[in-house]
Amino acid sequence: MNVQYDFSGRVVIVTGAARGVGRAMVGQFAGAGAKVIAADRDAEGLQGTVEGLGDAAVAVTGDVREVEGAKTIVQSAFDHFGRLDVCVNNAAVAPHAALLDESVEVWDTVYAVNCRGTFLMTQAAGRALRDQGEGGRIINFSSGVSNRGRPAQRPTPAVAPPPRASRGWPRSSWPCTTSWSRASARG
């Protein structure tokens, strides 16, 4: 099956865009006509992501763990393309140590990126979408490892809880998002 989408005229932010799924999403959105902000802490990786995409994608180095980092990433959509339509929160850290071997520093980093980063980006993008008055979408990625674990591998205690937290965002923020969309519809 060959499914095609048309994102012409849309502006999309993808976090965690320096490699893997994030890099692939940037290419797919750009290929579907979107203008894309590819965001990550890894400037070199981002250059590889946007290479060959011309003016369809802009690399923005920013840290979703920081309030100013999230604001800068969201503002870059307006600075480069004049609007925002979709924010894909894909940035994540996935260490692979067993419970008794994991360090508290790694645990803190996982939560800072996977939970706090999702919160800060959702908040910054949500405010921008509300203020823009046209609605939009925020898509939060998470891992299924919190539900099924990794039986063939060592346990990964730092990775399992954050997906459960970030999957709760759509449910807990639903009253806010419906009021944003109503405000947008009236705007």
Secondary structure, 3 states (H helix, E strand, C coil): CCCCCCCCCCEEEEECCCCHHHHHHHHHHHHCCCEEEEEECCHHHHHHHHCCCHHHEEEEECCCCCHHHHHHHHHHHHHHHCCCCEEEECCCCCCCCCCCCCCHHHHHHHHHHHHHHHHHHHHHHHHHHHHHCCCCEEEECCCCHHHHCCCCCCCCCCCCHHHHHHHHHHHHHHHHHHHHHHHHHHC
